[in-house]
């Protein structure tokens, strides 16, 4: 069963390689989605795949970027059928 999670990270999350780290971490999991910087200084991440893969992706990303994240909010959403994982600009 495919799940979709939409996350927002705040803190010192822009200008520290967050998007590139997310893209790199995604390569180790069977997830599709995107990562992008938002104008308010937060980073948005959407990932979908199996629950195990999506949870593993978000867990690994949070561990790798823990020193920069002050707050995170993760919401469940209906799957959108995205393909691949990319950085949005």
N, CA, C and O atoms as a GROMACS GRO file, in nm:
protein
  356
    1UNK      N    1   0.083  -0.118   0.000
    1UNK     CA    2   0.000   0.000   0.000
    1UNK      C    3   0.089   0.125   0.000
    1UNK      O    4   0.183   0.136   0.079
    2UNK      N    5   0.057   0.217  -0.087
    2UNK     CA    6   0.134   0.340  -0.100
    2UNK      C    7   0.082   0.444  -0.002
    2UNK      O    8  -0.038   0.466   0.010
    3UNK      N    9   0.176   0.509   0.068
    3UNK     CA   10   0.143   0.619   0.159
    3UNK      C   11   0.215   0.745   0.110
    3UNK      O   12   0.313   0.737   0.036
    4UNK      N   13   0.165   0.860   0.153
    4UNK     CA   14   0.226   0.986   0.119
    4UNK      C   15   0.237   1.071   0.245
    4UNK      O   16   0.140   1.085   0.320
    5UNK      N   17   0.354   1.126   0.268
    5UNK     CA   18   0.375   1.215   0.383
    5UNK      C   19   0.434   1.346   0.333
    5UNK      O   20   0.523   1.349   0.248
    6UNK      N   21   0.383   1.455   0.390
    6UNK     CA   22   0.424   1.589   0.353
    6UNK      C   23   0.484   1.652   0.478
    6UNK      O   24   0.416   1.662   0.580
    7UNK      N   25   0.609   1.695   0.472
    7UNK     CA   26   0.677   1.746   0.590
    7UNK      C   27   0.727   1.888   0.567
    7UNK      O   28   0.759   1.930   0.456
    8UNK      N   29   0.732   1.961   0.678
    8UNK     CA   30   0.787   2.097   0.678
    8UNK      C   31   0.890   2.104   0.791
    8UNK      O   32   0.860   2.068   0.905
    9UNK      N   33   1.009   2.150   0.758
    9UNK     CA   34   1.116   2.161   0.856
    9UNK      C   35   1.155   2.307   0.872
    9UNK      O   36   1.167   2.381   0.774
   10UNK      N   37   1.173   2.348   0.997
   10UNK     CA   38   1.219   2.485   1.023
   10UNK      C   39   1.341   2.480   1.113
   10UNK      O   40   1.371   2.378   1.176
   11UNK      N   41   1.409   2.590   1.118
   11UNK     CA   42   1.535   2.602   1.192
   11UNK      C   43   1.635   2.667   1.099
   11UNK      O   44   1.601   2.758   1.023
   12UNK      N   45   1.757   2.620   1.105
   12UNK     CA   46   1.859   2.668   1.011
   12UNK      C   47   1.869   2.563   0.900
   12UNK      O   48   1.969   2.492   0.890
   13UNK      N   49   1.764   2.555   0.819
   13UNK     CA   50   1.752   2.445   0.723
   13UNK      C   51   1.780   2.487   0.578
   13UNK      O   52   1.784   2.402   0.489
   14UNK      N   53   1.799   2.616   0.555
   14UNK     CA   54   1.835   2.660   0.421
   14UNK      C   55   1.981   2.702   0.419
   14UNK      O   56   2.031   2.761   0.515
   15UNK      N   57   2.048   2.671   0.308
   15UNK     CA   58   2.189   2.707   0.296
   15UNK      C   59   2.283   2.609   0.364
   15UNK      O   60   2.401   2.640   0.383
   16UNK      N   61   2.232   2.492   0.402
   16UNK     CA   62   2.315   2.393   0.472
   16UNK      C   63   2.318   2.258   0.399
   16UNK      O   64   2.362   2.158   0.455
   17UNK      N   65   2.271   2.256   0.274
   17UNK     CA   66   2.270   2.132   0.197
   17UNK      C   67   2.152   2.041   0.225
   17UNK      O   68   2.157   1.922   0.195
   18UNK      N   69   2.046   2.095   0.283
   18UNK     CA   70   1.930   2.012   0.319
   18UNK      C   71   1.869   1.946   0.195
   18UNK      O   72   1.841   1.826   0.197
   19UNK      N   73   1.848   2.022   0.089
   19UNK     CA   74   1.784   1.965  -0.032
   19UNK      C   75   1.870   1.856  -0.093
   19UNK      O   76   1.818   1.752  -0.134
   20UNK      N   77   2.000   1.880  -0.100
   20UNK     CA   78   2.088   1.780  -0.159
   20UNK      C   79   2.098   1.656  -0.072
   20UNK      O   80   2.107   1.544  -0.122
   21UNK      N   81   2.097   1.675   0.059
   21UNK     CA   82   2.097   1.562   0.151
   21UNK      C   83   1.969   1.481   0.134
   21UNK      O   84   1.973   1.358   0.129
   22UNK      N   85   1.855   1.550   0.125
   22UNK     CA   86   1.727   1.480   0.106
   22UNK      C   87   1.728   1.399  -0.023
   22UNK      O   88   1.683   1.285  -0.026
   23UNK      N   89   1.779   1.459  -0.129
   23UNK     CA   90   1.785   1.388  -0.258
   23UNK      C   91   1.877   1.265  -0.247
   23UNK      O   92   1.845   1.159  -0.299
   24UNK      N   93   1.989   1.281  -0.179
   24UNK     CA   94   2.082   1.170  -0.162
   24UNK      C   95   2.020   1.059  -0.076
   24UNK      O   96   2.030   0.941  -0.111
   25UNK      N   97   1.957   1.096   0.035
   25UNK     CA   98   1.892   0.997   0.122
   25UNK      C   99   1.782   0.923   0.045
   25UNK      O  100   1.767   0.802   0.060
   26UNK      N  101   1.707   0.994  -0.037
   26UNK     CA  102   1.598   0.933  -0.114
   26UNK      C  103   1.649   0.823  -0.206
   26UNK      O  104   1.576   0.728  -0.235
   27UNK      N  105   1.772   0.834  -0.252
   27UNK     CA  106   1.828   0.732  -0.341
   27UNK      C  107   1.842   0.597  -0.272
   27UNK      O  108   1.848   0.494  -0.338
   28UNK      N  109   1.847   0.597  -0.138
   28UNK     CA  110   1.859   0.473  -0.063
   28UNK      C  111   1.725   0.410  -0.027
   28UNK      O  112   1.721   0.305   0.036
   29UNK      N  113   1.617   0.473  -0.067
   29UNK     CA  114   1.483   0.424  -0.035
   29UNK      C  115   1.397   0.424  -0.161
   29UNK      O  116   1.421   0.502  -0.253
   30UNK      N  117   1.298   0.339  -0.164
   30UNK     CA  118   1.204   0.333  -0.276
   30UNK      C  119   1.094   0.437  -0.252
   30UNK      O  120   0.980   0.402  -0.222
   31UNK      N  121   1.132   0.565  -0.265
   31UNK     CA  122   1.037   0.674  -0.246
   31UNK      C  123   1.040   0.767  -0.367
   31UNK      O  124   1.140   0.775  -0.438
   32UNK      N  125   0.930   0.835  -0.387
   32UNK     CA  126   0.919   0.937  -0.490
   32UNK      C  127   0.873   1.064  -0.421
   32UNK      O  128   0.810   1.059  -0.316
   33UNK      N  129   0.904   1.178  -0.480
   33UNK     CA  130   0.859   1.303  -0.423
   33UNK      C  131   0.951   1.417  -0.457
   33UNK      O  132   1.014   1.419  -0.563
   34UNK      N  133   0.957   1.515  -0.366
   34UNK     CA  134   1.039   1.633  -0.391
   34UNK      C  135   1.079   1.699  -0.261
   34UNK      O  136   1.025   1.670  -0.154
   35UNK      N  137   1.175   1.789  -0.273
   35UNK     CA  138   1.219   1.875  -0.163
   35UNK      C  139   1.236   2.014  -0.222
   35UNK      O  140   1.284   2.029  -0.335
   36UNK      N  141   1.199   2.118  -0.145
   36UNK     CA  142   1.221   2.254  -0.191
   36UNK      C  143   1.225   2.351  -0.073
   36UNK      O  144   1.165   2.328   0.032
   37UNK      N  145   1.297   2.461  -0.096
   37UNK     CA  146   1.301   2.570   0.000
   37UNK      C  147   1.176   2.655  -0.019
   37UNK      O  148   1.132   2.676  -0.132
   38UNK      N  149   1.120   2.703   0.091
   38UNK     CA  150   1.007   2.793   0.085
   38UNK      C  151   1.052   2.933   0.124
   38UNK      O  152   1.153   2.951   0.192
   39UNK      N  153   0.976   3.032   0.080
   39UNK     CA  154   1.013   3.173   0.103
   39UNK      C  155   1.023   3.209   0.250
   39UNK      O  156   1.096   3.301   0.286
   40UNK      N  157   0.950   3.138   0.336
   40UNK     CA  158   0.952   3.172   0.479
   40UNK      C  159   1.071   3.112   0.554
   40UNK      O  160   1.079   3.122   0.677
   41UNK      N  161   1.164   3.048   0.480
   41UNK     CA  162   1.283   2.993   0.543
   41UNK      C  163   1.272   2.846   0.581
   41UNK      O  164   1.368   2.788   0.631
   42UNK      N  165   1.156   2.786   0.558
   42UNK     CA  166   1.139   2.644   0.587
   42UNK      C  167   1.172   2.560   0.464
   42UNK      O  168   1.190   2.612   0.354
   43UNK      N  169   1.181   2.431   0.486
   43UNK     CA  170   1.201   2.335   0.377
   43UNK      C  171   1.082   2.242   0.374
   43UNK      O  172   1.038   2.193   0.479
   44UNK      N  173   1.029   2.218   0.256
   44UNK     CA  174   0.914   2.130   0.234
   44UNK      C  175   0.963   2.001   0.169
   44UNK      O  176   1.043   2.003   0.076
   45UNK      N  177   0.915   1.888   0.220
   45UNK     CA  178   0.952   1.758   0.164
   45UNK      C  179   0.825   1.675   0.149
   45UNK      O  180   0.746   1.664   0.243
   46UNK      N  181   0.805   1.616   0.033
   46UNK     CA  182   0.695   1.523   0.009
   46UNK      C  183   0.757   1.391  -0.034
   46UNK      O  184   0.844   1.388  -0.120
   47UNK      N  185   0.710   1.282   0.026
   47UNK     CA  186   0.761   1.150  -0.012
   47UNK      C  187   0.647   1.050  -0.010
   47UNK      O  188   0.563   1.051   0.080
   48UNK      N  189   0.648   0.964  -0.110
   48UNK     CA  190   0.550   0.856  -0.111
   48UNK      C  191   0.614   0.726  -0.156
   48UNK      O  192   0.712   0.724  -0.230
   49UNK      N  193   0.555   0.618  -0.106
   49UNK     CA  194   0.605   0.484  -0.131
   49UNK      C  195   0.539   0.394  -0.028
   49UNK      O  196   0.434   0.428   0.027
   50UNK      N  197   0.601   0.280  -0.001
   50UNK     CA  198   0.546   0.195   0.105
   50UNK      C  199   0.568   0.265   0.239
   50UNK      O  200   0.658   0.348   0.252
   51UNK      N  201   0.487   0.232   0.336
   51UNK     CA  202   0.499   0.296   0.468
   51UNK      C  203   0.639   0.278   0.526
   51UNK      O  204   0.697   0.372   0.580
   52UNK      N  205   0.693   0.158   0.513
   52UNK     CA  206   0.826   0.129   0.566
   52UNK      C  207   0.933   0.216   0.499
   52UNK      O  208   1.020   0.271   0.567
   53UNK      N  209   0.926   0.229   0.367
   53UNK     CA  210   1.025   0.307   0.293
   53UNK      C  211   1.013   0.457   0.324
   53UNK      O  212   1.115   0.525   0.342
   54UNK      N  213   0.891   0.509   0.328
   54UNK     CA  214   0.870   0.651   0.357
   54UNK      C  215   0.915   0.683   0.499
   54UNK      O  216   0.984   0.783   0.520
   55UNK      N  217   0.878   0.601   0.595
   55UNK     CA  218   0.920   0.624   0.733
   55UNK      C  219   1.072   0.616   0.747
   55UNK      O  220   1.132   0.696   0.819
   56UNK      N  221   1.133   0.521   0.679
   56UNK     CA  222   1.278   0.509   0.682
   56UNK      C  223   1.347   0.631   0.621
   56UNK      O  224   1.447   0.679   0.673
   57UNK      N  225   1.291   0.680   0.512
   57UNK     CA  226   1.346   0.800   0.448
   57UNK      C  227   1.341   0.920   0.544
   57UNK      O  228   1.442   0.987   0.565
   58UNK      N  229   1.222   0.945   0.601
   58UNK     CA  230   1.209   1.060   0.691
   58UNK      C  231   1.294   1.045   0.817
   58UNK      O  232   1.350   1.142   0.866
   59UNK      N  233   1.303   0.925   0.869
   59UNK     CA  234   1.385   0.901   0.987
   59UNK      C  235   1.532   0.928   0.958
   59UNK      O  236   1.600   0.994   1.037
   60UNK      N  237   1.581   0.877   0.847
   60UNK     CA  238   1.721   0.897   0.809
   60UNK      C  239   1.750   1.044   0.781
   60UNK      O  240   1.853   1.096   0.823
   61UNK      N  241   1.659   1.111   0.710
   61UNK     CA  242   1.677   1.253   0.681
   61UNK      C  243   1.683   1.333   0.811
   61UNK      O  244   1.769   1.420   0.827
   62UNK      N  245   1.593   1.305   0.904
   62UNK     CA  246   1.591   1.376   1.032
   62UNK      C  247   1.720   1.354   1.110
   62UNK      O  248   1.771   1.446   1.174
   63UNK      N  249   1.773   1.232   1.106
   63UNK     CA  250   1.898   1.202   1.177
   63UNK      C  251   2.014   1.278   1.115
   63UNK      O  252   2.096   1.336   1.186
   64UNK      N  253   2.021   1.278   0.982
   64UNK     CA  254   2.133   1.344   0.913
   64UNK      C  255   2.131   1.495   0.930
   64UNK      O  256   2.236   1.559   0.934
   65UNK      N  257   2.011   1.554   0.939
   65UNK     CA  258   1.999   1.699   0.946
   65UNK      C  259   1.959   1.749   1.085
   65UNK      O  260   1.918   1.864   1.100
   66UNK      N  261   1.970   1.664   1.185
   66UNK     CA  262   1.923   1.695   1.320
   66UNK      C  263   1.981   1.825   1.376
   66UNK      O  264   1.911   1.898   1.446
   67UNK      N  265   2.106   1.853   1.347
   67UNK     CA  266   2.167   1.973   1.405
   67UNK      C  267   2.109   2.102   1.348
   67UNK      O  268   2.130   2.209   1.405
   68UNK      N  269   2.036   2.095   1.237
   68UNK     CA  270   1.979   2.214   1.174
   68UNK      C  271   1.829   2.227   1.197
   68UNK      O  272   1.774   2.337   1.185
   69UNK      N  273   1.761   2.118   1.230
   69UNK     CA  274   1.616   2.119   1.245
   69UNK      C  275   1.577   2.160   1.386
   69UNK      O  276   1.622   2.101   1.484
   70UNK      N  277   1.493   2.262   1.396
   70UNK     CA  278   1.438   2.302   1.525
   70UNK      C  279   1.297   2.247   1.543
   70UNK      O  280   1.260   2.204   1.652
   71UNK      N  281   1.220   2.249   1.435
   71UNK     CA  282   1.083   2.196   1.439
   71UNK      C  283   1.053   2.123   1.310
   71UNK      O  284   1.106   2.156   1.203
   72UNK      N  285   0.967   2.023   1.321
   72UNK     CA  286   0.919   1.954   1.201
   72UNK      C  287   0.772   1.921   1.218
   72UNK      O  288   0.723   1.896   1.329
   73UNK      N  289   0.704   1.922   1.107
   73UNK     CA  290   0.562   1.889   1.104
   73UNK      C  291   0.542   1.794   0.987
   73UNK      O  292   0.575   1.827   0.874
   74UNK      N  293   0.489   1.676   1.014
   74UNK     CA  294   0.467   1.576   0.910
   74UNK      C  295   0.320   1.541   0.906
   74UNK      O  296   0.260   1.508   1.009
   75UNK      N  297   0.261   1.550   0.788
   75UNK     CA  298   0.119   1.522   0.769
   75UNK      C  299   0.101   1.408   0.669
   75UNK      O  300   0.175   1.398   0.571
   76UNK      N  301   0.004   1.324   0.694
   76UNK     CA  302  -0.034   1.220   0.597
   76UNK      C  303  -0.124   1.282   0.492
   76UNK      O  304  -0.208   1.366   0.522
   77UNK      N  305  -0.104   1.240   0.367
   77UNK     CA  306  -0.186   1.287   0.256
   77UNK      C  307  -0.219   1.170   0.166
   77UNK      O  308  -0.154   1.066   0.172
   78UNK      N  309  -0.320   1.185   0.083
   78UNK     CA  310  -0.346   1.081  -0.017
   78UNK      C  311  -0.229   1.076  -0.116
   78UNK      O  312  -0.175   1.180  -0.152
   79UNK      N  313  -0.190   0.957  -0.161
   79UNK     CA  314  -0.083   0.946  -0.260
   79UNK      C  315  -0.116   1.026  -0.386
   79UNK      O  316  -0.231   1.031  -0.429
   80UNK      N  317  -0.015   1.089  -0.443
   80UNK     CA  318  -0.032   1.174  -0.560
   80UNK      C  319   0.019   1.111  -0.688
   80UNK      O  320   0.001   1.167  -0.797
   81UNK      N  321   0.082   0.996  -0.678
   81UNK     CA  322   0.132   0.929  -0.797
   81UNK      C  323   0.256   0.994  -0.856
   81UNK      O  324   0.279   0.985  -0.977
   82UNK      N  325   0.336   1.059  -0.774
   82UNK     CA  326   0.458   1.122  -0.824
   82UNK      C  327   0.560   1.015  -0.860
   82UNK      O  328   0.557   0.903  -0.809
   83UNK      N  329   0.651   1.052  -0.948
   83UNK     CA  330   0.756   0.959  -0.990
   83UNK      C  331   0.891   1.025  -0.971
   83UNK      O  332   0.908   1.144  -0.996
   84UNK      N  333   0.986   0.947  -0.925
   84UNK     CA  334   1.120   1.000  -0.902
   84UNK      C  335   1.124   1.092  -0.781
   84UNK      O  336   1.020   1.130  -0.726
   85UNK      N  337   1.242   1.128  -0.742
   85UNK     CA  338   1.258   1.224  -0.632
   85UNK      C  339   1.346   1.335  -0.683
   85UNK      O  340   1.454   1.310  -0.736
   86UNK      N  341   1.301   1.459  -0.667
   86UNK     CA  342   1.377   1.570  -0.724
   86UNK      C  343   1.376   1.693  -0.635
   86UNK      O  344   1.294   1.706  -0.545
   87UNK      N  345   1.470   1.779  -0.662
   87UNK     CA  346   1.473   1.909  -0.597
   87UNK      C  347   1.389   2.003  -0.682
   87UNK      O  348   1.411   2.015  -0.802
   88UNK      N  349   1.294   2.069  -0.619
   88UNK     CA  350   1.215   2.171  -0.687
   88UNK      C  351   1.275   2.307  -0.657
   88UNK      O  352   1.318   2.334  -0.544
   89UNK      N  353   1.277   2.392  -0.757
   89UNK     CA  354   1.329   2.528  -0.740
   89UNK      C  355   1.217   2.628  -0.758
   89UNK      O  356   1.240   2.749  -0.747
   0.00000   0.00000   0.00000
